[in-house]
């Protein structure tokens, strides 16, 4: 709250998965912080591991509607090569 009162933009990095349903109540490092601060969230996926679009879809599907509403976008991390390969996604 203090940072948000002093700055126009505050960026916070989460840790681990935001979809650990059994840990949601005590989550303060992922969407718990976003819920508290009322800030949008960006989901980052590692394309090197494969299945990044399925991971994005699964992540959002497992979130409750309240948390789904916080998702502002997605970032494909570690992409190398022709950007046209991502065009269908």
Order of alpha helices (4+ residues) and beta strands (2+ residues): alpha-alpha-beta-alpha-alpha-beta
